[in-house]
Amino acid sequence: MTSPTPADASRNGTSEPGQAASDPGSGAPNNGVPTAGAGGLEFFPVDIAHYRHHPALPTGPEIEEIARLLAPFAARSVPWTVPPHLRGADAVNERLEHWANPTKPEDSFLYWVGHGSSDGGSTTLLAHTHSPNPLTRGGISPQDLLHYLTTRQAHRGAGWAIVVIDACTSARFVDQLYAQALIDANATNFVLVATSHDGSTTIGAFRRALAIALVTAFRGQDSIDLRELATELNRSLDGSPTHAHTTAGRALLHRARPTPAAAWNTPLDVAAEITSVLADLDDDERRHFLPKAAGAELGEQNWYFEGRDSERNDIFTWLNTVEHGMLAITGPAGSGKSALLGHVLVHTRPELAAPLTRAGQLSPLPVGTSAPEDVFDAAIHLTGATPQAILARVAHTAGAPAPTATDPLARQTKSLIEHLHTRGQPGQGRQSGARLTMLLDALDEAHQPLFIAEHILRPLAALPGIRLVIGTRRSTFEGPDQPQPADQNLITALGALHPATAPHTRVLGLSRDQQAMTRYIQRRLTASAHHGTLTTDATALQATASLLGSLERHFLYARLAVHEILHAPALAQDPTPLLNTDHRGLFARAVDRLTARHPANGPLLHALALAQGHGLPARDGIWARQRPSSPKTTPRSRTRRSLPSCTTPPPT
């Protein structure tokens, strides 16, 4: 085994994705799935750092980092109190005996890290502190480790066991161990992982692979099947052997607390912000926060929202006074429509607003401003949504029968509208005064937005007791990279241009808010200075925020400018390179920066752009296959190396 490169060492604990997910604590749920190790999870390192006849290895930082990666799963680390220079054969066997005979049933993650060797034939050994060099005898064999594995798994109620061998030639060791385990009836419910083939490995490779799996590939899952985890580790470790001897769906790695990514389809930087907020809440608040926030479509702007007081009050007034109809929120691309709607939604849900306000992430409403509480029956993000999916969601929210999927779309629409209209008549089942209020954002990003606007949303808003708040651009021809079109086909389809035919429809347009942009930029930069990311003094930060906020730009520009400053702190003192460009120039700057960080990032970002906001899965090698392999870069190594550089959240 070789030590990490200087670049790897410098990244330890700073830029690896594992740190972004190290906040959640303990109390793993069972989710109703029977698992053997109901008593919890132990992290059991067997690290051999000092040797008499082999080079020393820096194993300590790896143990710490892997423990951090497992912390969200409530892993309890089992320390090895024997001094590193005394970890000979007796000490190692005593350590493994301890592992093989747990005091209570629980799942276990055994991580062996040290030197290993194989003669290419039947002899393959792991070295302890006193092992000779060359390592042809006096080490730990696959048969030795199998004895401890079968002893542990034979205990009544034993949970699953992951055994990772992070050593040179570990592939041969793990293959032999697995072959012998298959013929032993007591060897059950385990996963074996090697980190190398027949050659050497580098300390840090496994830790990076585990980070990619837990933080990126499975970031949206609260429970991870060990068979799927083994597949991802195999891919990130260049195909080094991983053997899963478990039953699918029954050996699971549970997060102690629900991950924000499981509740929201958010970018990594937003998920990191949400995780930071959750860390400031107590357990009761956290338990109430996540279920309530699951439909809130929270985004980064909700933490630093500024301005729009008049527009927010207009929305609150409409919600407090209008019995049925439609309120369409429009504005140029990047003007902050989604941010405003998310801000309104959070303030109408006390369970969200109160803890966020206490955490300092949400500004309280001005004195005299009253938000209607729990007014929205559903909040629906329409990006990529089909008309059929919207009909089904509306029917579910209203408690109406789901449209028949095999019917033509026009018939499905007519059936739902007629059903809801009948329910709205006196004596037909709708309670007196009952209303159905829905928030629907990003209409322009749905599939068939014009059909949805004219044939679903417009008729719905005309029904008694139904209210819709809709966020949309004015035209399907409008975009952040396009000139403002004269066309307003979406507003026309909603009926908002002809009040006589749609008297209960109102349009609320958003214009540029220079003061709000300035305050937003200053708050973001000040927060980063508070966390130590920026060292620029407050006066300079205020001047930079005022300068950027004075430009004829929208909030999209402000967000991108802040990200560039956080990645190049000198810009906080002198933002000149940001002044003579727009959001397209800032985005190109970010793409260039990420591509310079790793050449694979450019093509990967191109693939993400073609996905049009739907993202690309990191699992199953899909992310890695978006760029053809070069002779020196395999798809698996590209996955392992490019994922951390492209997915590490930016500084706060």
URDA-V346417 format. One record per backbone hydrogen bond with DSSP energy under -1.0 kcal/mol. CO is the residue of the C=O (numbers start at 1). NH is the residue of the N-H. Records with the same first field share a line. If there is no record, write none. Layout:
CO=NH ; NH
This chain:
2=203
5=9
6=10
7=11
11=14 ; 15
16=19
18=21
19=22
30=33
36=38
37=40
40=107
41=76
42=109
43=78
44=111
46=113
49=57
57=59
59=63
60=64
61=65
62=66
63=67
64=68
65=69
66=70
70=73 ; 75
71=74
72=256
76=43
83=86
84=87
86=88
87=129
88=92
89=93
90=94
91=95
92=96
93=97
94=98
95=99
96=100
107=42
108=162
109=44
110=164
111=46
112=166
113=48
115=127
117=125
123=119
125=117
126=140
128=131
129=52
134=136
140=126
141=145
142=146
143=147
144=148
145=149
146=150
147=151
148=152
149=153
150=154
152=155
155=158
160=108
161=191
162=110
163=193
164=112
165=167 ; 195
166=114
167=170
169=173
170=174
171=175
172=176
173=177
174=178
175=179
176=180
177=181
178=182
181=184
184=187
186=188
189=161
190=245
191=163
192=243
193=165
197=171
199=169
201=2
202=205
204=208
205=209
206=210
207=211
208=212
209=213
210=214
211=215
212=216 ; 217
213=218
216=219
218=221
222=255
224=253
225=229
226=230
227=231
228=232
229=233
230=234
231=235
232=236
233=237
234=239
237=240
241=194
243=192
245=190
247=250 ; 251
251=226
253=224
259=262
260=264
264=266
267=271
268=272
269=273
270=274
271=275
272=276
273=277
274=278
275=279
277=280
278=281
282=286
283=287
284=288
285=289
286=290
288=292
289=293
290=294
293=296
299=302
300=303
308=312
309=313
310=314
311=315
312=316
313=317
314=318
315=319
316=320
317=321
318=322
325=468
326=506
327=470
328=508
329=472
330=510
332=335
334=556
336=340
337=341
338=342
339=343
340=344
341=345
342=346
343=347
344=348
346=349
348=374
349=352 ; 353
350=354
352=356
353=357
354=358
355=359
356=361
357=360
366=369
378=439
380=441
382=385
385=447
386=390
387=391
388=392
389=393
390=394
391=395
392=396
393=397
394=398
395=400
404=407
408=412
409=413
410=414
411=415
412=416
413=417
414=418
415=419
416=420
417=421
418=422
419=423
420=424
422=425
425=428
431=434
436=467
437=377
438=469
439=380
440=471
441=382
442=445
443=446
445=384
448=452
449=453
450=454
451=455
452=456 ; 457
453=458
456=460
457=461
460=463
463=466
465=436
466=325
467=438
468=327
469=440
470=329
471=443
474=490 ; 491
475=478
479=482
488=492
489=493
490=494
491=496
492=495
498=501 ; 502
502=505
504=326
506=328
508=330
513=517
514=518
515=519
516=520
517=521
518=522
519=523
520=524
521=525
522=526
523=527
524=528
525=529
526=530
527=531
528=533
537=541
538=542
539=543
540=544
541=545
542=546
543=547
544=548
545=549
546=550
548=551
551=553
554=558
555=559
556=560
557=561
558=562
559=563
560=564
561=565
562=566
563=567
564=568
568=571
569=572
570=574
575=578
576=579
582=586
583=587
584=588
585=589
586=590
587=591
588=592
589=593
590=594
591=595
592=596
593=597
594=598
598=601
600=604
601=605
602=606
603=607
604=608
605=609
606=610
607=611
609=612
611=614
619=622
621=625
623=626
630=633
634=638
635=639
636=640
637=641
638=642
639=643
642=646
643=647
644=648
